[in-house]
Every structure is written in C-alpha cells, then in structure tokens.
C-alpha cells in the first residue's frame, strides 16, 4: 500500500510535468503547501487555485516573481517594496497595480526595462530624456522602446535631446521626425565631424537622414560604396526604373534590412550623375532635363540601350536616334517619326512583327499589314493601328478569319463604310461581342445564328422577329447552352422551352426560368431530364398527367407532398399506378 508521503510526491511530480495550473485538478483536501509552492513557482497563475489557508506572503512573492500581473491579487496588507519589485521585474505592466507609495524612479526603471509599455503607466515626472536613455540601454528591444512612449512625448522637442543623449535612436524615430536639426544632432552625438564622415563609417545611415543633408561630399562617399554599386548594376529593366521613379527612393537590402535612399537627391550633382550613368544608363530617368546634355544621353544609350525611352525629345536628333536603334531595334517605339526610315521599319519588323504598332503610318503598306496578319501572332496587330488608307474589306476579312481570335468587339473598330455583310458575318463567327456593332440591315437569320453559336450572350442583340422555333433549333442544336447563360430579358417561353429541349445533359434548368413564362410543355421536357425538379420548380398550374407519371417512376414519394387536387381521381391515379406500380403506396391515400 502506498503511503501518504508517496502520494504527495506523485502529485508534485504531476504538477511539474503538467504545469502549475494543474493544481486545479486536485481536491482541496489533497493539496499541500509544498504543492502550492511548486505550482506558483512554475506558473504564477496557479495562485488562483491555491487554497486560502496556504496564501502566505511567501506564496504571493513566488507568484509575482513568476507572473508579475499576479500583484493585482495580493492583499494590500502583504504588499511591500520587495514584492512590487518582483512583480515589475517579471512583467513591466504590473506597474499598474503598484500602490502609489511604492512607485519610485527605480521601480519605474525596472518596469520599463522589462516592458516599454510601462512608460504609459508611470508618473510623467519620471519620463525624462535621461530616464528613457537608461531604459534603452537596459531593455532588450533597445531603441525600439521609444515607440511605446505616450503620444505627447512623440515630438521633435523630446526627440532632439534624446538623440543627443542616445544618437542610435535616430534609427527608431518616425520618418516625420527625421528633421535636418535632429539628424545633424545625431551625427554630432556620434562624434563625426561631417555627414560625409558618418556615411563613410556607416553608409546605411544615409537612409535615415533628411534630404537636405545629401550634400555633394556625402553623396560622393555613398555612391562609392560596394553596396550601392552592386544595387545600381542589379537594375536591368525599364519597369523597375519606373517603380523606383514613382517613389523617388531606391531600396537597398543590407544586413537583412531594406532601406530606402532618395535617388533623385543623390543624382542632383552632375559629376555623381555621370558616374552612375556610366555604370547603368537607365538611371538617366532620374535626372532633370535641364541637367542633361547630349553627350550624357549618348553615354547612357551606349551603356544601357533601353535608357533611350527616358531621354527627352529635345535631345533626340538623327544621330542619337540611329545610335539607339542600332543598339536595340525595339527603341523604334520612342524615335520621333521624322527620324524613322524605311530601313529601320524593315529591320524591326523582321525582328519583331508586333513592332507594327510603332511604325509611322507612311510605312504601313497594304502588303506589310497583310503579312503581319498572316504571319504574326494574334496580338501583333490591332485594327486601330492600321491606317485608314490601308484598311479595306480584304484586310478586315483576313483579320477576322484568323483562328482563335482573342478579345471581343473588334468590329467596332471597322469603319462603317467597310461593315458589309461579309465582314460582319466573319466578325460574329470568329469573335465574341460583335453582333451589337452589326448594322440592323445585316442581322439576318444566318448571321444571328452564327453569333449566338459563338457566344450565347449575343442573344441580347438578336432582333425579336428573328427569334423563332427554327432559329432556336439552329442556335441550340449543339445542346450545350443553359438557360442561365441567356440574357434575362431574352428568357421567353419559346427560348426557354427550346433550350431545355435541346440540352443534351440530364440537368434541370427551371430554376433559372422566370415563373411567369413557365409552361406545361416546358415542364414536361424538364421532368424528362430531371424528375427531381418537380417539387421545387414546377408550378401547380403546369402539372400534367404526363409529368405525374414521370415523377412516379423516378421519385414517387414526393407525390405525397405535392399532388394537385384536380388529379385526385380514381381514373387518373389508376393510370399512374399502371405506368409506375411502385407509386401505389404513395398514392393510395388519395383513392
């Protein structure tokens, strides 16, 4: 038999394994003082489960050492300076529960060193620059503690002396607080003679400085650093340059930190700008036109041909344009028309058919246009880029007769004079969204069928007089169209009936038919395909004997819940049972 001492030891081991709050699992009469000591030592919140007779000062102290917020549960008679220090050292926010007589500068320092949010729970008289600087040195979050200062302390008046006392806090200040005065104070407090000296020692610091401190010497030092040179060389696309231009800042990742530098202010110095452009011509995008020269533009293109897209037109003379084109034929997009030659057009089209869009109209011949349509990708040419004097019926037909024509409604780009029946028929057969641009006189039976077969949403633009049973038979003959694809205003009894009739899958569609156009014939067709639509979607007025027989064969039990009184006659019920004997037990109550 196990003795009491052994059982107590087993309970203590259980608490050690399962945590202090496991104390709640034991009956009060089995809890010992030692169990309580072990429990609160592991988890201060175990105090909630300590019997009243064991709540001694020692137990309270141990609970506060482990979980400072337990100070709120300590009787006032047992609170002293020591237990308050235990609590705030464990959790700085427990300062809220420290009696006023024990709130001293030292205890506030302990609290804030543990949790900077304690700044907001201490008397303002202790919140001095010296006090915050002391917390920064002791708190594991260092300079980031200043984000927890009360709002009325987050001002330049407080930040300035704080930076003078603890200059590294410049890294944690809000961006708006990085004024020239505060930045200069930080540099001075770091014992640097100048901004350039500071950047030479720590290039990353430039990301924290006010733009007015981007003086020539400072920028010269910065652009000479390996981290900046590597970043400059990594920018290879026009898109990335445009993204940088939107913000005006170049981001550089260093020591796992992503920092931003004002590229425009770095490039404000001509010699520095030239130095950078010789490494990557794309950065000419950040130089003001008044600071550019023809020679600098030439150098940019020689280094990075795509930089031509950023060069102002006033520098684009014939020689510069020829250089840009020779370096990269795609630059033809940015060459003024007067400098584009036939030779350029021939060369760029041979290289890339999609360049047709950027050619001057005088070089877009009928033969070239037909070649692009014939040999190019679907995206290589758009009708809006074909000159009016070149665009004719043959080109339109060639354009619309291509396979897998993408987009929609391109007929809208065809001039009225060219929208004859042949062009319109080709357009609706091969591309969606064109029927609405077909002149009414050309909306024939054949053309409208072709349009609806291409895209059922074209139904909206079919003239009402054309929508007959024959039309529906032709339009829906593939058996793939559902009623929910038909524009709502076109869902007439005729159209919905024919859609259901032709649909080749066992799928109910009455749910998508406006209730007022549902007919008995439509319901009979529906139930043939989906008998389970009967209960929810077939209106009582449309139920026929044929429908009841179909339902009796497939789902007879539903007839107990929905069966019109007009068919509750012996003759009708017997005819139904004759066709579906299994329905007898569900219909016998109506006999």
N, C-alpha and C positions, 0 to 999 in steps of 0.2 A: 504493500500500500504506500502511495506517495504521500509524504508529509507536507504540512502547510508551507514550510520554507521552500520546498522544491516547487510547489505550485506558484508561489510568489515569484520565484526566479523565472519560471516558464512565462509568466505574464510579462515580466520585464523584458525578456528576450523577444516576446511577441511585439512589444511596443518598439523595440529597437529595429525590428525587421520592417514593421508596417508604418512607422512614423508616429510622432507624438499624439496626433489626434485619434489614434487607435484607442486611446484611453477611454473614449466614449463607449467602447464595445463591452466594457466590464461592468458588472453590477457594483453599486456603490459600496456594498459591504465587503467586496473583494479588493477594493482599491486601497493601496498603502501609500504612505508618504514618499517612500523611495520611488514607487511607480510614478507619482506626480512629478518628482524632481527630474527623473529621466525624460518624461514626456515633454515638459516645458523647455527642457534643455535642447530637445530635438526640434520642437516647434512651439513658439510662444503661444499660438492659438489654442494649444491644448489646455490653456488656462480656463477656457470655457467649460471644460469637463472635470476640473479639479473640485472635489467636494469642499464645501465651505470651511470645514474644520481644518483642512490642510492648506488653506490660503494664507500662508505666512509671509512675512516680508522677504524671506529668502526665495520663496516660490515666485513672488511678484518680480523680484530683481532678476531671477533667471529668465522669466518670460520676457521681460523688457530687453534683456541683453540679446535674446534671440530674435524677437519681433517687437521693434520699438513701439509700434502703434498700440500695443497692449497697455501702454501707460494710461490710456483712457479708462481702463478697468481697475486701476489701482485706487484703493480708498485714499482719500486726502490725508488721513492721519498717518499713512505709511509713506507718503511721498516726501522725498528729500532731494538734495542736490545730486547725490550719488546715483539714485535710480533714474533721475532725469537725464544725466549724462549717459547712462547705459542706453536709455531709450533713443536719444537723438543720434548716438553713435551708430545704432543699429538701423534707424530709419529717420532721416532728417525731418520728414514731415510730421513726426510725432512732437515737434516743437509746438504744434498747435495745442497740445494737451499739457504743456509745462505751465505750472502756476506762475503768475507774473513775478512773484518774489524770487523765483529761481532763474528767470530769463536774464542772463548776463551776456556780455560781448563774447566771452569764452564759450558759453554753451551754444550761442548762435553760430559761432565759427565751426564748432563741431558738427552742428546740424547741416549747415550749408556745404561743408566739406563732404558730407555723405550724400546730400541731395540738394542741388542748387535751387529747387523749387521752394526750399525753406526761406529763400530771400523774401518771398511774398507773405511769410508768416511771422516775420520778426519786426521789432520796432524800427522805424526809419532812422532813428538816431545812430544805429549801428551800421547803416548802409553807406559807408564812406568808400572813397576810392581805395584807401589803404586796406580796408576790410575785404573788398571784392578781390583785390590783388592777392591777398593772403589766401582766399578761397581758391583762386585759380591755381595757386601753387600746390594746394592740398587735395583738391578734388580730382578724381581720376579722369574726368571729362575736360579738365584744363580750361582753355579759353572759351570753350563752348558753353560754360556756365552762364555767360552774360545773356544768353537768350532767355534765361529764367528770371531776369531782373524785372521788377514791377514796371509797368508801361511808362510811368512818369520819370523813370530813370533812363529810358532808352532815348537819350537826346545827345546832341553834339556837346552840350555843356558838361555832361558827365563822361562821355566817351573820350574827350580830349585829355583831361588829366589822367584817365585810366590808361590810355595809350602811352602817355608819358611815363607812367609808373610801370606799365607792363606792355611793351610795344608789340609783342606777339599777338595781342588781342585784335590787331588790325585784320587778321585772317577770319575772325569770327563776327566782325561788325556787319550789320545790314549794309547792302550796297549803297543805299542812300546816305549812309553815314561816312562814306569814304570821300570826305571833302578834301580839298587841297591842304587846308590847315592841319587836319588830323593826320593825313598821310605824311606830311612834312615832319610832324611831331614824332611819328613812329620811326621814320628814318633817322632822325636826330637821336632818339632814345636808343636806337640800335648802334649808336656810335659810328655812323657812316658820315663822311664829310660831304657827300653829294648823293643824289639819286643814282647817278651812274655807278658809283662805288657800291651802292646797295645791290643793284641789279647784277653787277659783276660777281658779287658774292652769292647772290640768290636770284637767278633770273625769273623764277616763278613769282617773285614779289611784284613784278610789274602788273600782274593781273589784278592786284589789289589797289593799285594807285589811281588817283584821279587823272583824267586825260591831260590836264594842264601840266602834269609832270613828265609828259612824254617829250622831253627836250631832245635836242639832236644827239648829245653825247650818250644819253640814256638809251635811246633807240639804236644807236650805233653799236653799243655794247650788246644789246639784246639780240639783234639780228645776226651777230657773230657767234651766238651760242649754237651748239650742236643740236639742241632740241628744236630750235626754231628752223634751222636749215633743213633738218630731216622732215619737219612738218611741211615746209614750203614745197619740197620736192614731191611729197606724197599727194599733193593736189593735182589731179590729172584731168578732171572732167569739167566741162563748162557748167554743168548742173551744180556741182559742188561750189564753184565760184559764186554762182548766183545765190545759193543758200547762204553763203558767208556774207554776201553783199546785203541780204535782207536785214541781218542783224548788225552788220558792221564789225562783228567780232570774229576772230579766228580762234577756234578752240584747239588746245594742245593738251594731251594727256601726259602727265609726268608724275611719277611715283604714285600711280593709281588715282591721281586726282585730275579731273577735267577742268581746266582753267581757260578763261577767255581773255583775249587781248585785242585792243582796238587797232585793227589793221590799217584803217584809214589814217589814224594819227601817227602810226609808225611810218607810213609811206608819205607823210606830208613833206619829208625832207628829200629834195631831188637826188642827192647822191646815194641816199639809202634806197630810194625807189629804184634807181638804176641798178644798184647792187642786187636787189631782189628779182627784178625783171630778167636779169642775165641768168638767174637760176631757174625762174619759171615765169615765162611771158604772160601767163594767164592773169597774173596779179596787176596787169595794166588796168584791169577793170576797176581798181580802187583808186586810181589817180585822177584827180580833177582835170578836165580837158585843158584848162588854162595852164596846167603844169606839164603838159605833154609836148613832145617835139616830134618831128618827122623821123629823126634818127632813132629815138626811143621806140617808136612804133615799129620801125623796121627790125630793130633788135628783138622786140617781143615776138614778132612773127617768125623770125629765124629760130628762136629758141622753142617757141610753142605756137605752131601754125594756127591752132584754134583760137588764139588770142585775137585774131582778126575780127571776130564777132563783137569785141568790146571796144574797138577803135572808132572814134567819132568820124563821121563822114568827111569833115573838113580836112582830114589827113589822108583820105583815100584818093590818091591820084593814080594815074595809069600804071606807073611802075610799081607802086605798093600793091595794087590790086593784082597785077601779074605775078608778083612775088608770092602773095597769099595763095593764089590759085595754084601756082606751081608746087607749093609746099603741101597743099591739101585741096583737091578739087571741090570738096564739099563747101569750101568758102565762097563758092559762086552765089550762095544764098545771100551773102552780105555785100556783094560787089554792086555798086551803082550801075544801073542799066547802060549808061553811056560807055562803060569800060568793058562790058561783056561782048566777046567776039564769037563768031561762028565756030571758030576753032575750039574755044572754051566749051561751048554748048555740046559739040560733038564728043569732046573728050569726057565731059562729066556724065553725059547720057550713056556712053559706052561703059562707064564705070558704075553708074547707079541710075536706073531708069526713073526712080522716084524724084530725081532732081528736076524733072519736067516742070514741077510746080514753080521753081525759082527762075526759070528761063524767061527772058524778055519775050513778049508776045510776038515780036518780029521774027523770032527764031523758031516759034512753034508752028511748024508747017503741017499740012494735012498728012503727009507721009510719016513724019515723026510721031504725030499724035496717034495714027493708026498702029504704028509699030509699038508704041508704049502700051496701048490697049491689048494688042495681040500677044506681046512677049512678056509684059511686066506682070507683077503681082497685082491683085485686086486693089491694093492700097496705093499703087504707084501713080494713079491718075484719078482726078475727080473732074466732073463735068464743069464745075465752076472755074477750073483753071484753063479750060480750052477757050481760046479767043473766039469771039463771035463770028469773025470772018472765016474761021476754020470749021466751026461746029456746023455739021449738016446732018441730014437724015441717016446717011450711011454710018457716020461715026456714032450717032445715038444708038442705032441698032447694034452696032458692034459692041458698044459699051454695055447695053442691057442683055445681050445674048451670052455674056460670059458665064461660066459655071460658078456656082457658089457665091454669087454676088452678095457682098455684105452690106450692112447699113439698111436704110429704108427711106422711102420717099424721094429718091433722086430724080424722079420725073419732074419735080417742082423746079429743078434747075434747067430743064429744057425749055427754050423759048416757045411761046405759044405758036409761032409760025411753023415749028417743027413737030408739034404734038399731033401727028396724024394717027390714023387707026393702027398702022403697023408698029409705030414707035410705042404707042400706048399699050398695045397687046403684048409686045415684048417686055415692057416695063413691069406690067402686073404679073406676067407669068414668072418672072425671074427675081423679083424683089418685092418685099412687103411694103405696105404703106403708100402705094402709088395710085390706087383707084380714086382717091379723093382729088387727085390732080388731073384726072382724065376728063376732057370736055364731055358734057352730057350727051352730045350727039354721037359720041363713040362708045357709050356704055351699052353695048349690045349683050345679048344672051351669052354668046361665046366668050366675050371679054370678061363679063362679070363672073361667069363660072370659073374661068382661069384665075381670077383674082381671089375668089373665095377658097379655091383649092390651095392656093399658095399660102393664104393666111385667112382663117375664118373671121378674124376681126374686121376684114374688109366688107363684111356683110352690111355694116352700117352705111356704106356708101352705094349700095345697090339700089337702083330706082324701084319703088314698090311695085310698079306694073310688071317688072321682070320676074319678081319672086312668085313663081307658080310651082305646081307639083313637079312638072318636068324640070324646072330649074333646080329644085331641091334634089330630085333624083340624080342629076348630073353632079351637083356640088357636093352631095354627101355620099356618093357611090363608093368611096374608099372605106366607109364605115368606121372612121377614126374620130369623127367630130363629136364632142359632147355639148349638151345644151349650155353648160356654164361658160363655154367659150363664145357663145353667140352674144353679141351686144344685147343688153337687157331690153332696149326699146324695139329690138327686132324679134323678140320671142313671141311670135304669134302662134295660134293653134296649128296652122299649117306647118310652119317651120319646125316647131317642137315635135309635132307628130312625125314628120319625116326624118328628123334627127334620130328619134327613138327607133323608127322602123329600120333605118339603115345601119345603126350602130351594131357592130359585129361581136361585141363582148357582153357577157351576162352582168350588166351593171345598170342599176336603177338611176333614173335622172329626173323623176317627177319632182324631187325636192328643189330643183332649180327652175321649175316652170311656174310662172305667175298663176295663182289659183284661179283667176277669172278666165283663163284661156284653156284650162284643162277640159278635155272632152272624154266621153266613154271610149271612143276608138283609141285615143292616146293611152288611156289607162289599160285597155286590153293588150296593146302592144308592150306596155311597160311590164305588166304582170307575167307575160310570156318570158321575158328576160329576167325579171327579178320579182318573184311572188312575195318576197318579204317587204316590198314597198307598200303592200296593200294596207296594212294597219295605219301607218303614219301619213301616207301621202295621197291615197285615193279618196277623193271627196265622196260622200254618201250619194250625191246626185249622179255620180258617174259609174256607180257599181252596177254591173250587168251580170246575168246568169253565167255567161262565159267566164267572167272574172272569178265568180264564186267557185266554179268548178276547178279552175286553175289553182286557186288558193287551197281548196280542199285536197287536191292531190299533193301539194308541196308542203303546206303548213296548216293542217286542218284545225289545230287547237285555237288558232287566232279567231276562228269564226264564232267562238263562244263570247268573244269580247267585242266583235264588230260584225254585225249581221243586220241588214236593213229589214224593217218590219214588212215592207212590201213583198219580200221574198219568203216570208214565213208561212208558206202554204204547203200542203201535203204534196202537191204535184211537183213543185219546184224542188223541194227537199229530196223527194224520191229520185228525181232526175240527177241531182248532185250526187247522191249516195250511189246511184247506179254507175256513175263515172268514177267515183272515188269512195269505194266501200269503207276505207279506213276513217272516213269522216263521220260515220254513223253515230259513234258515241258522243261526238261533239255537237251534233245537230238534233239528237233525239229529244232534247228539252223543248225544241220548237214545234214538234209534232203534236 
